[in-house]
Structures are given as C-alpha cells and as structure tokens.
Amino acid sequence: MFVTEEKRIALISIDGDPATKTGQEEVGCRNVYVRQVGESLSQQGWQVDLFTRHRDAAQPAIVRHNPNCRTIRLAAGPQSVVPRDELFQYLPDFVQQFQIFQQQEGWQYPLIHTNHWLSAWAGMELKRNYPLIQVHTYHSLGVLKYQAIEQLSSSQARSTAATRLAVEKACLEIADRVIATSPQEKQHMQTLSSQGQIEMIPCGTDVNRFGSVQRPVARHKLGLAPETKMVLYVGKFSQRKGIETLVRAIAQSHLRASGDLRLVIAGGSDPSQNDSPERDRIQEIVAELGLKDITTFPGYLDDADLPVYYAAADVCVVPSYYEPFSPVAVEAMASGTPVVASDVGGLQFTVVPEVTGLLVPPKDEVALGQAIDRILINPNWRDQLGQTGRQRAEIAFSWDSVASRLAHLYTNLLAHSTLSIPEAPKRVHLVA
C-alpha cells in the first residue's frame, strides 16, 4: 500500500524552477512564490516537494532546501530551455515522470498545489488517474493577458493561447480549490465559470530582507546624492508591463530640467520568453526622448542588490497594463518605498491610494508623470507613504502569513476529503 501522510504535499511549477537562484535570468515571480511558500510550509511542519521540469542536464535532479523541503526536477522534453509556447507537448511526459516518482518513493501525494496553466493541465491529468486534491494558483489569467496585448506574434502563440484559455476554464471547474491572489482576480475568475471554488490568499514577500537597508546607506552604495530623485522600475521587459508609458512619463516630468532626476529600469531577458527585442525597443525610445543621460539599465538584481535599489528609490513604478498580483509592489512597500501603479487587477488591492502610493489609469503617460512628480516634490509625504506601506506589507503579505493561510486551507480540504488510496503499482526507477 502507498504510505500517505496528511502533511506530505506537492507543489508543481513546471515552467518555473523553484531551485533556480534569484538573479538568474529565468527567475520570475512564480519561481519565488513556489520556493518561499514551500519553505514556509516546511517550517510549519509540512513535508513539501516542489516539482519542476529538468531543463539543464548539469543541474541535479533533486535539490534539498531543508530537511522538509526539496525541489525535484523531472525529465519532460529536452534538457534545455524551451519557449513556453512549445512546452505543452511535453506535459504528458511530466505527468508520467511524476507518477513514476511516486511509485519509486512508495507514496501518493494526497494534495497537489499547481501553479500556472501548464501545471494546471498536469494536475488535472493526475487527478483523473489517482484520487487526490488539487489546489491551483493561476498567477495570471490568459484572458486578461491577451486582452492587454494588441496581437499575438505567431500562429504558434495563437494556438497556445487557445489551449491556455480552455485549460484555465477547465481547471476552475475541476480543481478542488482555486487561489485568487486578489479580490479583483477572483472577480475575473468568476466571469470564466460560475462553478469554481475560489479562495482569496495573496502572494507574499520577505519582510525581513526587504526593509533591511536604510535609505541613506542604500543611496551611498549606489552613489546617489541626497538631492537626486530616483524612480525605479523592476521587472521583465514585456509590452504589457508598460515600460514605454513610464519612459514617456519621465520625459514629461518638470523635474527633468533640474538635472537631479534618475530613472532606473532594472530587469533582463528571460531566455524562454525572448524579450530582448522589447528591451532594445525601450532603449531606443529612451534615446529618442533624450533620456540616456538620466536612465540606467542595471539588468537583473540579485538577492543582495535588490533591497538596496528599493530602499534607495524615492518611488517604485508598476505601470503594467494587466497585473493579477505584483510582488514588485509589495517588495517596494516592504522596503518603505511608495508605489505608483496602474489602476488594474491586483494592484488595486495591493496599493492603497493616497495611503501607500498612488494609482493611475494604464497607458496614461500624463497621469503617470503627474503622480510620480507629486511624490518626488514632497519628501515628507513620500516618507509617510513608505512607512504605511511597510506596515501593510508586514501585516498582510509576509510569507509566514501566506503559508499559514494555505496550510489552513490544505488542512480543511484534507479533513473533509474521502480519498481512497489504491495499492501501489510495481516500483520503478525515476528517469533523471
């Protein structure tokens, strides 16, 4: 018989490796979410395995983070970077390898928590084959993402989009519980189907790491004079992130003439997304608007540098056209830095207008520039917004808080389940 332990669970993130170090190009918000949730749950007594696709033969198949938490990389397709639009064809391999791993270990996970739509499909396939509880977090909804993009670049992308929309709707109806990271995302989910069982639990941030650097120290490290006004963007280079709107807003700032304004656009290309063309386009716009002298592109910021940049900034800008939940906004708030963001999606939940920052209409460079200037010209108000943002981050968005709410949900689902555990098939070796 399978040995089933109620507190042994699996978190699945096929296209986001939780064991990849922050600062490497393929790391995104989902990687961080899965890793941090897994480690926080393990510290609360859960046995947590984090599953992802093995994309590099030089990497170990299993990475142990602590005695109760490990990342397991399963062979699914080539052991190389594969664009997300091409990953769907390898999902059956992932499901098969997951089942083999269970057989090898001699247990069945009673609960899996899938992340993003590719993992949702795999989770639904596993649920068809074995009795288990599936919890799912979308991280972004395809229907909203594609609305924010004027057109898809290829027939492959259009085919993937159609598949993704179908999978996301099916998951909402099949999964035992779907996690919405904001009230706004929950409302969007309810437009997909009335059958979903939805629970609102936000993403989190490391409130110990962010906020650990004082502003004067951070500015000294970056070589910024006290009077310099620093505007920070952190994130991927993608059209839906609205970086162009930010650049054009800075070009209109009346503070530009003073020579004390600095724009920092931190981020870099993700090999699986091929976003280098967007970075090149933004750099061309910066040059066209005469902003090269005041704009820097530091690339990806590692664990040591990112808190410094947040702390040094006068304002952090999140100009996305669509954002289900912005870890960047929460990280900035935890660092005591006010946020100016688009009035869309989860940002409407994260940022409290006039309290922790400001919200403006998306794609509105004039409104964005005016909001940024409001904070830059009033240092006392900037500090007040930052202090309140820090308090909100500590109360609502710590990883321990998020993990506790997830643990409560898992416990309730397991307590009310009627899973019948089958006999274990013959044990076979994991293909690494």
N, C-alpha and C positions, 0 to 999 in steps of 0.2 A: 504493500500500500504506500501511496505517497505520504510523506510526513508533512502535514500542513500546520503551520504556525500562524496564529491570527495576526501577529505583528510582523510577519515577513511579507514585504510588498515589493513591487517592481515599478519603477518609473521609466517610461520609454520615450526617448528623444532620438529618433532615427537620424535626422539630418542636423543635429546639434550635439556635438560630443561634450559631455559634462566634464571630462577629464582634460580637455584642452585648456592650457593656461591662458588666463586673461592677458590681453596684449597681443596675442597672435591673431592673424587677420581673420580667421574663420570663426572667432568667438563673437557671439551675439547675445542678445538679452535672454534668449531661451536657454542657451548653454548655462548661463549664470543662474537662472531660475531653478533648473533641474538640479544642478550641483548644490546650491545653497539650501533648497528645500530638502534634498536628500540628506545632507549633513545635519541639518537642524532636526529632522525627524529621528535620525540615528541617535542624536544626543538625548532624545526624549524616549529612548528605549525601543525603537523600531529597528528591525533588520531590513536594510534598504539596498536593493540592487538597481543600478542605473544602466539601462541598455541603450546602445547606440550602434551605428554602422561602423565596421572596421574599414577605415579609409586610407590607412597607411601601414604597409607591411612592417615598417620599422618600429611601430608602436606595439606595446604589449597588449595581449588580448584582454587582460584583467588588470585594473589599477585599483589598489585599495587605498581609500581616503582615510579611514579609521576602522577600528575593529567591527563596526556595524554598518559600514557603507563602502561600496565599491562600484566602479564602472566596469561594465562588461561589453566588449566590442565584438559584435557578431559579423561573420562574413556574409555579405549581401552585395553581389556585384563586384566590380573590380576594386582592388585596394588602392584607390586613388580618388582624387577629388572628382565628383560627378555633379554637374549642374542640377539644381533641384528639379527643373523641368524634365529631367531624364531619370529621376530616381524611382518613379512609380513602378517601373518594370521589374525592379529588384525587390519589391516588398514581399512577394511570396517566399523568396529565399530567406529574408529576415524572419518571417513567421516560422518557417521550417527550422531555422537555427535556434530560435527561441524555444521551440518545443523540444529540440534535441538537448538543449542546455538543461531544461527542467528534468528530462529523463536522466541525464548524467548526474545531476545533483540529487535526484531522488525525492523531489518535492514538486508540488504545483503551487504557484502563487495564487492565493485566493483573491487578491486585488491587484489590478494594474492601473497606473495613472499615466495615460498617454498625453503627449504634448505635440501640438501642431497637427495638420491634417494628414500627413503621411503616416504618422504614428497612429492616428485615429483609425485609419484603414486596417493597419496591422492589428490593432486592439480588437476591432470588430471581428476580424478573421479568427483570432484566438478565442474570442467569446463564442463563436459558432462551434469551435472544436472542443472546448472544455468549459465546464461551469466555473465562471469567475465573475468578479465585479469589475466593471470598467468605469473609471473616472477620467474625464477628459478636460484639458485646457486648450483652447484654440490658439491663444497668443495673438492671432489676428484672423479676421474673418475675410475670406476671399471676396464675398460680395461687396464689401466696403473697400477693400484694397483695389479691386478692379474698377470701381467707380471713381477712385482717386487718380487712376491712370488713364490718360486720354485714349491710348490704343496699345494693344499688345504687339510685340515686335515680330513675332513669327507664328507660323501655323502650329509649331510645337508648343509654344506658350499658350496659344488659344485652346489647344486640345487639353493641356494640363489644367487650364483654368476651368474648363467644363467639368473635368473629372473632380477637381477640388471642390467645386460647388456642390456636386452630387454627394461626395463623401461627407462634407460638413453637415449637410442636411440629414443624411442617414445617421451620422453619429449622434446628432442631437436627439434623435428618436430612439436610438438603440442603447446608448450608454446609460449606465445606472445613475450617473450624476455628471453634469457639465458645470465646470467652474467658469463663472464670469468674473473678470478682474475689475469691473466697474459697473455701476448701475446702468450706464449708457450701453455697455457691451451686452448686458442682459436684455435690454430692450431690443437691440438689434437681433439677438438670437431669437427672440420671440416672434420676430417677423418671418423667420425661416420656417418655423413649425410651432404649433401650439402644444406639441406632445412632450417637449423636453423637460427634464427635471433639472432645474438650474439653481446653483448656489453661488452667492457673491463672496469671493475671497480675493483680495487684491494681491498683486505681486509685492515683493519686499525689497529691502536694501540693507546693507551692512552699516548700521548706525554707529558702530564703533570705528570703522575705518573712515567713513565719510564724516567729517566734522572733527577729525583728529588733528587737523592742521589749522593754525590761526592765520588770519588774513595777512598780517604784516610779514610773517615768516614765509608764507606762500609767495607773496609778491617779491620778496627779496630773492627767493630761489629762481624766479622767472625773470629777474632783472627789471621789474616794473617800478617806475617812480610812483610815489604816493598819489600824485595828481592824475595819473593815467587812468582812463576809463576802459576797462576790459569787458568786451562782450564775447561770450563763449557759446559755441555750438559743439555738441558731442554726438556722434552717431555715424550711420552709414551714409554713403553717397548714393542717394536714390531720389528720383524726381518727386516721389510722394513725401519725402522728408522736408521739402520746401526750402532748401538751402538758397536757391535763387532768390526767393522772396526776402530772405534775411539779408543777402548781399545788397539787393536793391534798396532795402530799408536803410541800411547803414550809409549808402551813397547819398541819401537824402537828409541824414542827421545834421542838425545845425552845429553839433559838437565836432563834426569832422574838421571844420575850419580851424579849431583851436590847436590841432596837432597832437592832442592828448588822447585820441580815440584809437583803440586797438580791437580788431576782430580776429578771433582765434577759431578756426574751423578744424576741429580735431576728429579724426576718423581715418578710415582707409578702405581699400577694396577688399571684398570677400571673394576669393577665387571661385566659389560655387555660384556667385551671382554676377561676376564680370562687371562690376560697377566702376571700373577705371574710366570708361568714357564719360560718365557723369562727373567724376572728379575733374577730368580735363575740361569739360564744359563749364563747370563752376569757375575754374581758374581763368578761363578765357573771359568770362563775364567780369570777374574781379579786375582783370587787366583793362578791359574796355571801359570800365567805370572809374578808372584811375585810383583803384584801392590797393594796388600791390604793396605800397609802402606801409600800409597800416594793417595788412592781412597776413596771417601766418597759417601754415598747414603743418602742424606737428606730427601728423599721422596717428597711428594707434597709441594710446596712452596705457602704460602698464599699471599694475597694482600700486606701485609707489608714486607714479606721476599723476594719475587721475585725481586723487583727492587734493593734490596741490593746485591743479588747474581750476577745479571747482571753487576752492577756497579763495583763490586769487581773483576770480571773476567778480565784477560788480553785478552782472546779470547773466543768467543762462537762458538761452532762447531755444524753444522747441517749436519750430514753425511748420510742423507736419500738416499735410492735407488730410491724413487719416492716422489715428493712433489709438489702438484699443487700450493700451496702458503704457505709460512712458517711464521706464526705470530711470532714464536720464533726469527727468523732472524730480523724481523722488531723491535721487543721489544728490542733486543740487540743493534741494531743500534740506537734506540731512547735513549738508556742508555749510548751512547757514547762508546760502545764496538765493536771492529771489529769482523767480522764473517768469518769463514772458512766453506764453504758448498760444497755439491756435485753439480756438473755441470749438474743439471737435472731440468726439469719442471719450476715452478715459481721461483725457486731460481736463475735461470739465469736472471730473471727480477729484483728481489729484490736486489741481491748483485751485485755491480758494481766492477768487478775485478781490483785490484790494486788501487781502489778509496775508497771503503767502506769495503773491505775484499778480500778474495781470493776464487776461485772456483777450484775444483779438480775433476777428474773422480770418479764416485761412485765405491765403493768396492775396492778402491786402497789405501791400508793402508800406503804404502810407500809415495805416493804423498801427502796423507793427513798429515802424520807426518812431511814431509818437509815443507808444507805450514804453519802448526802450529808453527814450530820452527822459520820460517822466521819472524813471528810477535813477538814471545816471546823474541828473541835476540835483537830486535830493538825497545825499548820503545818509542822513538820519532816518529817512523813510526806508531807504534800502536796508539799513541795519535792522529796522523794526520788522520788515517783511521777512528778512532772513532768520531772525530769531523765532518768529511764529512758525515759519516753515520747518525749522529744526524741531520744534515741539511736536508738530503734526507728524513728522517722519518717525519720531521716537514712539509716539502713541499708536499710530495706525499701520506703519509699514516696516517694522523690524522683521527680520527673517524668523525669529523665535515666535513672534505673534502670528505670522502667516502659517508656520508649521503647526502651531498649536491648533489653529482653526481647521487645517487639513486633517490633523490627527483626530480631532473630534468628529469630523465627517466620516473618515475611514472607520472609526470605531463604531459609529451608529450603523453604517452600511453593513459591516461585518456582523454586528449583533443581530440584525434583522434579516440576514440572508439565510437561505435554505440550500446552500450549495451541497451537492452530493459529489464527493471526491472519488473518481474512478481508480481502479487498480493501475499501477504504473506499467507502461509498456516496457519492453526489454531495454535496458540501459545501453546507450551507445555513446561514443566519444564526440565531444564538441569539435567541430571543424574550425580551427583558429585561423 
